[in-house]
Amino acid sequence: MKNIFIIALVTLLAAVSCTKDWEDMNVSPNSPDDVPMTNLLANSIVYTGDQFFDDWQGMNNFLSYSGHITKIAYIDEARYSYRPNVVNDVFRDYYRVQLDLSKMITKAQEAGKPYTEAAALTFSVFLWQMAVDQWGDIPYTQALQAESEEENLTPAYDKASDIYADLFVKLEKANTLFNEPVNEANPDLIGDGDFIYGSDQVKWQKFCNSLRLRMAMRTQNQAEFTKVTGSSTAPVFESIDDEAKLKWQGTAPYKEPWAENHEGRDDHGMAKTFIDMLLSLSDPRLPVYALPNETDGEYVGAPEGANNGDFQVNDISRIGPMYRDNAAGYSYFLRYAEVEFLLAEGALLGWGGDAQTYYETGVAAVFEETGMSDSLASYMAKPEVVWGDESVYTNQEKIWLQKWIALFKQGQELWAENRRTDFPVMEMSVGSVYPGHNRQPFRYPYPDNEFNLNGSNIAGPASVVDDHFWGEQLFWDKRTGVH
């Protein structure tokens, strides 16, 4: 028995000795506990482009709601027949990216890196703004606490207007951080993971303040708008070179999502509203945005969310190759033209500046993007376009119209602007599975997972929703007579 005990004890000690380093040995190098700040930003940018500017979160839904492109096969989402798993995934994905950005902000604060912190704040606000415009009330103040000491797995929902108010505060803080002097002893480089600006904090600051203009106009908040336009230390985009956009590498797995989708599918065509509008303007940019159809070489759009048999596939124009077939193309987050149209509308409202100059500069920027600058002068002379001739459209409607065209490929922002301006009027889809409404959706459906896992908190926000997509309008949507 004594010998057996000794053998057992030696065996146990050997086992302890052999396993004392197992904890280190079993740490996966592909799942690090501590990630560099620039890597967190890189993942956030690429994930955003891949998940929120792809076929599921742009082409299938929002661009159809707003009359740019629509589905010509498997016409479900364009008719508002949504897939619950897709809604669950995109809701989760917003918070997944926000968690990375939250970690990045904390790391930057601890390291004394104000520019890196400000860049992360800016991108975080950009995503929060999109999520609020998509759903309205969402978890915000108590969000991202599942891995914290609070371990809150059922966060309360914040009012959309309250979230916007806090986002303005965060952007103002970010701008202040960008204005801090360069610390030569501790240089603050955002790093190689900055796939938008290549570690250029000046351009990040312009993105920050251009985003402030977008949100201020969305909420008709003159005070926030003029905090930017009235300040010499709050720069905004000054050219196409300043735009916030992700240029894709062009090889797997980093291909532009629209082009990657088109490699195996042909489910999308140009929408009737967009094609008919550009034809009415004899717009020279039409061949850039769209291809002639296969039937007779004409430009024809499909009715948004059409019924089966309403059109023949070969009769419908497809998306132009510049925007659909370039694997090394762009996902556009915020364009220079949008900023000029924001400034034009602000000036027209009496908030300062020359509306005509801003408007004309915005149109010129879109012509530059599409490579059609040689046609700009003749286009600007048309009564539907030229400033001051209000025989067809008012000056305000011209700003809205040209901005509506300029937001091509920016589904979330296009849909939000269309809900704000109601121009052009977008009635519900022809084949809507929810009859009785007179406009495109007011919101995106809340995810089933929230009802199953956070039911007590989502009950209030969900109570004002009708048919998943309608009901109470978002706080900044002041349209009347829409339902």
Secondary structure, DSSP 8 states (H G I E B T S, - for coil): -HHHHHHHHHHHHHHHHHHTTHHHHT--TTS-SS--HHHHHHHHHHHHHHHHSSIIIIITTHHHHTTSEEESSS--GGGT---HHHHHHHHHHHHHHHHHHHHHHHHHHHHT-HHHHHHHHHHHHHHHHHHHHHHSSEE-TTTT-TTSSS--SS--EE-HHHHHHHHHHHHHHHHHHHTS---TTS-----TT-TTTTT-HHHHHHHHHHHHHHHHHHTT-HHHHHHHHT-TTS----SGGG-EEEE--SBTTB--HHHHHHTT---EEEBHHHHHHHHHTT-TTHHHHB---TTTS----B-TT--TTSS-GGGS--B-HHHHS-TT-EEEEE-HHHHHHHHHHHHHTTSSS-HHHHHHHHHHHHHHHTT-GGGHHHHHTSTTTSTT--SSS-HHHHHHHHHHHHTTT-HHHHHHHHHHH--S-----TT-SS-S-SSS-SS----HHHHHHSHHHHHHHHTTEETTTEES--TT---SS--
